């Protein structure tokens, strides 16, 4: 389920107030009590209308109502690619301290070239999952100028080079990203996708 930390983005993106979003979540939980419902918290780190956020306590306070009615997993989303590593570390630390049982995922955009380093920071801060897209394809219609998402093939390359056992072949996933770009016209932010010849790597 999608909600935004930003009041204005929540209204623009899904045409709901914060209260309406929370009510919708409560209804889903009541109707399907055994379903795992992940809350995607858009604009966790900043908003196209309201600017960059600097207080992790705002994220903690926003999530409380959701945690109180049974939320077990949240994805912290950097909708406009404005986060920096120090901010990422602070937000994740605050959320983990307040809600230690909450499963955390992150979703970064690479608008300012920090998608990869923010993702690595989040991993080192103890998140459970990271999100990415093939080729970095994606964006947000209500975030003008925001580039695509963190590219899966770039992430695999980094983690393989660092010695992580991803179980993913970089050469195969890069080939898939290149094929995707031939088929789909979109906003790609991947860094390997346009390289004609790759330097040999570990996988």
Residue pairs with C-beta under 8 A, 6 or more apart in sequence:
1 21
1 24
1 25
1 28
1 37
1 38
1 39
1 40
2 13
2 14
2 39
2 40
2 42
3 10
3 14
3 18
3 21
3 22
3 25
3 39
3 40
3 41
3 42
4 10
4 13
4 14
4 41
4 42
4 43
4 47
4 79
5 41
5 42
5 43
5 44
5 47
5 53
5 58
5 59
5 62
6 42
6 43
6 47
6 49
6 50
7 17
7 18
7 50
8 47
8 49
8 50
9 42
9 43
9 47
9 48
9 49
9 50
9 79
9 142
10 16
10 17
10 18
10 21
10 42
11 17
12 49
12 142
13 42
13 140
13 142
14 21
16 24
18 62
22 65
22 66
22 69
25 37
25 39
25 66
25 69
25 71
26 69
28 35
28 37
29 37
29 69
29 70
33 70
36 72
36 73
37 71
37 73
38 73
38 74
38 75
38 105
39 63
39 66
39 71
39 73
39 74
39 75
40 74
40 75
40 77
40 107
41 59
41 62
41 63
41 74
41 75
41 76
41 77
42 77
42 79
42 140
43 50
43 53
43 77
43 79
43 80
44 53
44 59
44 76
44 77
44 78
44 79
44 83
44 91
45 52
45 53
45 76
45 78
45 82
45 83
45 87
45 88
45 91
46 52
46 53
46 78
46 79
46 80
46 82
46 83
47 53
47 79
47 80
48 79
48 80
48 142
48 143
48 144
48 146
52 82
52 87
53 59
54 87
56 90
56 91
56 93
56 94
56 95
57 94
59 76
59 91
59 94
59 95
60 94
60 95
60 98
60 99
63 71
63 74
63 95
63 98
63 99
63 102
64 98
66 74
67 99
67 102
71 102
72 101
72 102
72 103
73 102
73 103
73 104
73 105
73 128
74 95
74 102
74 103
74 104
74 105
75 104
75 105
75 106
75 107
75 129
75 131
76 91
76 92
76 95
76 104
76 105
76 106
76 107
76 122
77 106
77 107
77 108
78 106
78 107
78 108
78 109
78 115
78 118
79 109
79 140
79 143
79 146
80 109
80 111
80 140
80 143
80 145
80 146
81 108
81 109
81 110
81 111
81 112
81 114
81 115
81 146
81 147
82 111
82 112
83 108
83 114
83 118
84 114
84 118
85 114
85 117
85 118
85 121
88 106
88 118
88 121
88 122
88 125
89 121
89 125
92 104
92 106
92 122
92 125
92 126
92 127
93 125
95 102
95 104
96 102
96 104
96 125
96 126
103 128
103 129
104 126
104 127
104 128
104 129
105 127
105 128
105 129
105 130
105 131
106 118
106 119
106 122
106 127
106 129
106 130
106 131
107 130
107 131
107 149
107 150
108 114
108 115
108 118
108 119
108 122
108 131
108 149
108 150
109 115
109 138
109 139
109 140
109 143
109 146
109 147
109 148
109 149
109 150
109 189
110 116
110 136
110 147
110 148
110 149
110 150
110 151
110 189
111 145
111 146
111 147
111 189
115 136
115 149
115 150
115 151
115 189
116 150
116 154
116 155
116 158
119 130
119 132
119 150
119 155
120 158
122 130
123 130
130 150
130 155
131 149
131 150
132 149
132 150
132 151
132 152
132 154
132 155
133 148
133 149
133 150
133 151
133 152
134 151
134 152
134 153
134 173
134 176
134 177
134 180
135 148
135 151
135 152
135 153
135 177
135 180
135 181
135 188
135 189
135 190
135 193
136 147
136 148
136 149
136 150
136 151
136 152
136 154
136 188
136 189
136 190
136 193
137 148
137 149
137 180
137 184
137 186
137 187
137 188
138 148
138 149
138 186
138 187
139 146
139 147
139 148
139 149
139 187
140 146
147 187
147 189
148 186
148 187
148 188
148 189
148 190
149 189
150 189
151 177
151 188
151 189
151 190
151 191
151 192
151 193
152 173
152 177
153 170
153 173
153 174
153 176
153 177
153 190
153 192
153 193
154 190
154 191
154 192
156 166
156 168
156 170
156 173
156 203
157 170
157 174
157 192
157 201
159 166
160 166
160 168
160 170
160 201
160 202
160 203
161 201
161 202
166 203
168 203
169 203
170 201
170 202
170 203
171 198
171 203
174 192
174 193
174 198
177 190
177 192
177 193
178 193
181 188
181 193
192 198
